[in-house]
Structures are given as C-alpha cells and as structure tokens.
Amino acid sequence: RCAAFVAGVASRCAVQAPAAAGTRRLEGARCRASAAASRRASFGQRHPGFAVRAKALRMAAGSSATGDGPAEASDASEGGLWNLYVKASVMFTNLFPLWTVLVAVIAVKQPSIFTWLTTPYFTGALAMLMLSMGITLAPADFVRVLKRFGAVGIGFIGCYALMPVLSLALGKGFNLSGDILAGLVLVGAVNGGQASNLCTYIARGNVALSVMMTTATTLGAIVMTPIISKLLIGTVVPVDAVGIAMSTIQVVLAPIAIGMVMNRYANKVVQAVLPFSPVVGVLATCLLVGSSVAQCASDIVAAGAQLQIATALLHVLGGIFGYFLPKIFGYNEIVCRTTAIETAMKSSAFAFLLASLHFGSYAVRVPAAVSVVWMALIGSSLAVMWRYIPVAPTLKFDRTLANRRGVLDIWLKPSKKSKASDYEI
C-alpha cells in the first residue's frame, strides 16, 4: 500500500509539475510585458510626439517581436477586416523601395502617366508629407533635441557639411555640366528624408534618434539650404536664395507647425488617422517619384551613366562617412547605423521642387529626379543588411538615449557626475 501511495503521488507530481512550470513562465511573460508597457507609457507621457511617431513606425515595419505586449495585439485582432488591413499595409509599406523602382521605370517608359502631377500638386503632396511628420511632434520633443545635442549635431553636420561638399566634389570629379552640377549640389544641401525613420526601424536602429535628426535637419533647411546653395553653386548658376528660403518656410515650416497644433488640440483626430499615415506616405512618395522622373525622363536618359554613378556614390559615400563619423567620437554601433541611414537618405523630392521653382535651367532638376530612386535603394539596402547583422550587447544598453551621454555631448556640455559608462549610448 505504501508503495502504491508513493507511486500515485509521484505520478500526480509528474503531471502537475510541467503545468506549474508553464504557469510560472506565463506569469513571468505577463510581468515582463506589463513592465515594458509601463516603461513605454512613462516615456510617452514625457515625450508624447516620439511616442506617436514610434507607434506609426511599429505599424509600418510590422514587427510583432518589438515587445508591444498583448494589449496592442488584441486591438489589432478585434476585427477581421482591420487585421487584414494591418497585414496588407505592413507588407505594402515594407516593400516601398520596390514600388519606388517600379514607379521610376514606368515614369521613364511612359511619362504621360505622371505628367498630370504638375508643380502645384507636387507642392501640395510634399506639404502633406511634412504635415504627417508635424502631427507626431510636440514642443517637448524640441527640448529633447537640445538635450541630445551631441548625437543630433553629428547628423546635422553630416547633412549640411559633409553631403554638400561631397556632392560638389563628385560633380567636379565626373566633369558634370554646370546645370547638372548645381542640381547635384542642391540634392546634397537639402534636409534628410522621412523614409530614413522607417529604414532605421527596419535596421533595428535608434528610432528616437532618427526622428530627432530628421526634425533638426528639416527645420534647419529653412536657413541652411539657401545659404549652402548660394555659397556652393551661386557662382555656377544664378540662385534665388530668398525664394528658396520662402519655399522652405511654406513647404516645411508651415505644415509642421499646423501638424503640431493638431497634435496638441485635435489629438483624437491625429490618433484616428495615424494607422493610415504609413500607406498614405508611401503612395505620396511614389507619386512624387513618378512625377519627378516623368518630367525629366528624356534628360535622365541623355545624361548617361556619369550622372547615375555620381548620384549613387553620393548616397553610398554619405552612408559610409555617416557611419564612421560617430565612431570617431565614441558612439556605439546603434548610433553609427542610425546616423549612416540619416546621412545617406536625403529629401530628393524637396530638392526637385526647389529646382523647379527657383532655377531657370530645366536641367537643374535632373539630378534630384535620379536621386529619389538611388536614395530609396541605398537606404533600404542598408536597413535590410543591418537587420540581419546582430549588434553585440553592452552592459548598459539603452536604445532610448534617455540616460546616456556620448563623448561629443560630454565635450560640449561637461558634467561633474560623468562616469565611464556615460561614454556609450
């Protein structure tokens, strides 16, 4: 009887033990998910603009392994049609480089398909893209940019010092004509493109830093683009610096300001349209690419391989220098990848608009039309490559940059309490 009793207890324990272990694992997973949600909520309260932007990017990239927790998963599965839309939009958005290339090829072969998108419509579409960025921002986000001046400053230098000089050197090296050279320099002198934020997310980079860099360079374009254009290409072709500045205010500053006001006073509307913004952004970008290429189709073909190689090298070398520049100042791999993507990807559609409005020669807009394709290809290629190259974990890895200071930050703004661990973000 004792042996039978012991055998019965052992069998019950053998059955219950795995169930108990499974329960403990489930409870542990729930605790971790709850803690992650609490951290995100706390960060969202402190920086509401970045919280909204991160949510949009998570939906655009479509990674279910980002730690969003069971709450968002349950929201996505409430309705079959909504769940289908989410999956379709994820696939559609992730393939935006493919759509860019297809649209560019169609525009070269059949320009008439996109010629209806004239300059006024082009301006409106670009302003809508800037508005989509503005609705994700809040005044507190600009305070955060100032606090992280070191890391953001490197991206700003890459955008408005490295890329313009690099574009001028490539144009001279390939012996491009004056108008084509001016257009290539104009591409190097504009702000970073919004697509860099999505590519950074796909590459598992620092999305918050990417958004900060894009915001800083976009607002900086109001002053930097006219000045650089006047200094570098004013001696090659006539430059309307005042007109460039006014167009930048109208297309960049005004939509962003309106978006910030909407985010502050019509937040429910912003939250309602946010899930659709990635798809609308991709469609608008494809239309801008198609219009740019269609208007210059014959000139692109006539320019030959020299312009193609020079434009491709501009974005490739920009990514290489953008990667190694932060390393010189001691930033870690995540920051280097983020800065590389930000530096390589320019707002070529904005350069095309400026060339159309403020340069008398038609050929000035050709490099921008070529750049929209190469920018998307190179930026997405970097994102896919780095997505599958893991980053060695550090002892105190923090992707949000909330508590870390880089070497350049400490040099620019030293702190009495700086520690050795502060030199890595």
Summary of the structure (lengths in Angstrom):
residues: 425
radius of gyration: 24.5
end to end distance: 65.9
largest distance: 104.4
contacts: 1493
relative contact order: 0.14
helix: 80%
strand: 0%
